[in-house]
């Protein structure tokens, strides 16, 4: 096995570790609610700490990776991120868990930017598109973390003990991977790297595409089960089918995205992805029957799968900004979609109904197709990656 292959495995394991930590936290949210005797509204307020931390982490990530290089940010951030997880389980009051969750969210986004910056560098060295496979490993870690969480709950492990075990696994992964994380520190003396810059036409276009993709993704995460329960009228044992179809398609689709972009180019893949989102949601709204809606959610999952990795792949090759700054700019724009999408679904559903909300989200797919098709000169002359 050559050195680049070893680097790819090591970096992939880091993406897996980040996904595993996040999924492990999410698997024990009901236990956290019980521990602190939180109402749904109070729990919702607590859960806002993660996106708050993520937003704080965006400018820090852009600046730190640009100033010090992604290697040092990854090595320091990964250990702190892993060690923050058991602190969530050990928190004794909400006054303790709130700052810990903010730090957890902040570090998660810092790791997201730095790992994607490192992955783009490796992609250029290998000479073919590989970024989506790393995002696929993150999604796979979500399934793994949910499975481990279910086992820990069955075995009656406390969240603190569960998180401590995951932290030990994470530290082993980081120790294995650290020697394959290369130093990519820039020689720039301004050290700015802040996301407060104005994006150029390319990054603005890619940011809007990622915004629509992340809005769709957030809505599917939070509302798939509700849609199958209230609109599809699925039996209790089938309520989770929509979420499983969406998540399974998104995870597997990310492992197919690299080959698709290598063959057809990044921009055509974005257009196809938007079309699948539109058709999938339209099917689910027009024919809200169990298996038709399941197929629709599969299409949406495949469509969403490629949006973020392909967007990052284009943004990271900006001619005006370093990769870390470009990624932070696109992440800043897209993250608002992830935050705004789920509340928007609820607000529109209250005014009209849930079917109308999902029909509105289907328009996101058309928006992605349109943004990927008009004024194509905004994109680079050839977004098709070089072959290995």
N, C-alpha and C positions, 0 to 999 in steps of 0.2 A: 504494500500500500504506500503510495507516494505521500509527500508532505502535505500537499494541498488537500488530498482526501482526508488525511488525519485532521487537518484544520477544519474541514467541513463537518466532520463528525463531532469534533469538540465544540464548535460554535453551535451546531444543532442541539447538542446536549444543554447548552446554556439557555437557548430559547425554551427547551423542554422544562428546565428548572424554573424559569420565570412563570411559565404557565402552570406548573405543578403547585407552586406557592400560592398563586392567585386562586386556583380552583380549590385548594385545601381550605383557604379562608372562607370561600363562598359556601363550601359544603357544611360548615358549622354555624352559619348565620342564625338558623333557628335556635341553636343552643345558646348563642350569645344573647338572643332576644329573651330567652327564658332566664338566663343567669341574671340579667339586669332588670327583669320584669318590665320590658319595654312594650308599649302599645305599638300598633302598626305605624302610627304617625311618628312616634319617637324613634322607632327603628329606621324609618325613612330618613329622618334627620341625621341619625348616626351614619347611615350609608352614604350620605352626601359628602362625608369626610374624604372618601377615596377620590372622587372627581375633583374636589377642592385641592387635594394634595397633587393630583395629576396636573392640574393647571399651574400650580406653583412650580412643579418640576420642569415644565416645558422650557421656560427661558433659562433655567439653571442648566438643563441638559445641553441646549444649544451652545451656551457660553462655555461650559466646562469641557465638552468634547472638542470644541474648536480651539480652546486655549491649551488644554493638557493632552489631548488625544484620547481616543475611545478606550485604549488599553487600560490606562490607569483608572478611568471612570468605571469601567466594567469590573476590574479587580476589587476596587474598594467598595463600589456600590453593591456588588453581588453578595459580599459577606454581610454587609449591613442589612440588606434586604432580607436575606435568609434569617438573620438573628432577630429581625423585627417581628417575624411571624409568631414565635412563641410569646413575645411580649403582649400580643393581642390576647392570647389565651390566659395569660397571667394577670391581666388588668383586673383590678378589684372594684373600680368605680367608673362611671361614664366620664368623669373628669380625666381619668387616665387613658381610657381607650380612645377618646377623641383625638388627642395629639398623636397617639401611636398610629392610628389609621391614616391621619394626614401624612405622616412620614412614610407610611407603607405605600400610599398612593403616589407620593412624590418620587420615591425611589423606583417604583414600578415604571414610571414614565421616563425617568432618567435612564434606566436600563433599556427601555424600549428604543430610545433614540440612539444610545451608544452601541447596542447590539446590531441595529439595522445599519449603522454607519460602518461597523466592522464587516457585516455581511456584504455590503455593496463593494467594499474593497476586495473581498475574497471573490466575489462574482466577476469583477474585472480581471483578476488574476487567472481564474479558471477559464474565462472567455465564453461563458454561456450563462443564461438566466438560471439562478438557483434560489433567489430570495423567497419565492412563494413556498418552497419546501420547508424553509425555516418557520414560516408562519403556520404551515401545516403541523409541524411538531408542537408549536404552541397550542394549537387546537387539540391535538392528540393528548397533550398533557392535561387539558381540561377534562377529557373523559377519564384519564387515569386518576387524576385528583379526585373526581367525583366517586370513582370506584373505591379508592382508598378511604375516602371519607365515610362511605356507606359501611365499609368493613370496620372502621374505628368506632362508629356509632353502634354497630351490632355487638362489638366486643366491649362496649361501655367505656372506651377510653375518653378521658376528658379532652376538651379542645386544647388545653395546654400540653398534654402528653402527645396528642395527635400532631400538633404543630412542632413539637420538639423532634419527633421522629422524622418529619418532613424536612426540618432544618438540617438534621444529620445527613440525610440523603443528599440534600442540596449542597452541603459543604464538600462532600465527596465528589460530586459532579464538578464543582468549581475548581477544586484542587487538581482534578484530572485535566480540565480544559485550560487552565491558566497559561501553561507554557505555549499553547497554540494561538493565544491572543496576541496579535502583533502590535507594535508601537506605530501609530499613524499620526503622531503629533505634527501639527502644521508649523511652519516657520513664521506664520503671521504674527506681527508684533502688536496689532491693535487688540487682539484677544477678545474682540467683541462677541461675535457669535450669538447675539441676542435675537430673539424672535420679534422684536419691536420694529424691525425693518419692514419696508413696504415690499411685498412680493412682486416679482415681475409678472408679465403676462402668462408665462408658462406655469409658474408656481401658483398663481391665482387660479388658473384653469384647472390644474391638477388638484389644488386644494378644494375647489368646489365639487369636483367629481368625488373626491374622498369624503367630503361633507355629506353628499347624498348617499354614498355607500354606507358610511358609519351611521347615518340616521336610520337607514333601513335595517342595518344590523342590530342596533339598539332596540328598535321596535319589535323585531322578531325575537330577540332574547326575552323581552319582558311581557309580550302580549300573545305569543304563539299559543300557550296553554289556554288563555282566556278566550281566544278566538275559537279554538276547537270546542271549548265547553259551551259558549254562549251562542255562537253562530252555526258551527257545524253540528252542534248538539250531540257530540260524541259521548259514548258511554264512559263512565269514570275510568275504566281500565285503558281507554284509548285517548284520553285527554292529552297525554304527553306525546302522542304520535307526531303531531306537527313540529314540536320542538326537536324531537329526535331526528326527524327527517331533515329539518333545516340544519341542525348542528352536524349531522353525519355527512351531508352533502357539502357543507362549507369546509369541513376538515379534509375530506377526500379530494375536493376540488382544488385545494391549495397544492396538493401533490401533483395535480395534472396541469396546473397553470404554467409552470416553467416550460414544459414541452410545448404547450400551446403558444406561448410568447416566442419561443425559439423558432417555431414554424411560421407563425402568422404575423408576429410583431405585437408590440404592447398596445398600441392604439386600437387595432382591430379587436383585440381581446377585450378591451374596455367596452367597445360598442356591443359586442356579443353579450357581455356580462349585463349591461344595462337592459338589453332586450330580454334576457332570461328573467331578470327581476320583474320587468313589466308584465310579461306573459304569465309568470308564475303567480303573481298576486292577482292579476285579472282573472285567471282560472279559479282561484280560491274564492274570489268575491262573486263571480258570475255563477259558479256551480259549487256552493258550500256543502258538498257531500264528502263523506269521510275520505274515500280513496282519491277523489279528484283533488280535494284540498291538500292531501298528503303529497301528491305529485306536484302540485303547485308550490308547496313549501320546499320540496326538493329542488325545483328549478331556481327558487329564490336563493337557496343555500349555495348552489353552484355559481349563481350570478354574483353574490356577495363575496365569494371566496377569493376572487382575483383582484377586487377593487383596491384594497390597501396595499398588498405587495407590489402590484403593477404600478400604482401611483407612486409608491416609495422608489421603485426602480427608475421611474422617469425623473422624479424630483431630485434624486441623489446625483444625477448627472447634469445638474444645472451649471451653466457656464458663468453665472454671476456670483453664486454663493458656494461655500464649502458644503460637502454632503450633510454634516451635522446641522448646519444652519438651515439648509433647504428642507431637511426632514422635520425640523422643529417648526418651521413656518407652515408646512402642509399639515402637520399634526395639530397645530393650534387651530387652524381653520376646521379640520375634519372633526376634532374633538367636540366642538359645539354641536355638530350634528348628532353625535352620540348622546349628548346631554339633552338636547331639545326634542329629539324624536319621541321617546316614550311619553313624556308629559303631553306632547302635541296630540298623540293618539287618544289619550284620555279626555283632553279638552274637546276635541272634535267629536268624539263618541258621545259626550254629554250633550252637545248641541244637536247632533244628528243621530248617528248610530255607529257601531263598531265596523260594520261593512263599509260604510262611507269613509271611515278613517283609513282602512286598509286600501281602499281604492285611491285615496289621496297619496298614500305612500307608494303605490304602484307608479305614480307619475315620476317618482325619483328615477326609476329605470329609464323612462323617456328622456329625462334631464341628462342622464349620463350619456345616452346615445347622442343627444344633441351636442353636448359639450365636447364629445369625442369626434364629432363629424364636421362642425362648422369651423371655418378659418383654421384649417389643419396646419397652416404654416407656423402657427404658434408653437407646435411641437417641433422637435428636432427633425432634420431632414430624413433621418432613418432611425426610428425607435426600435428597429429589429436588432436584438443583440447579436454580437458576433458568435459564430459557431466555434465549438471547441476544436 
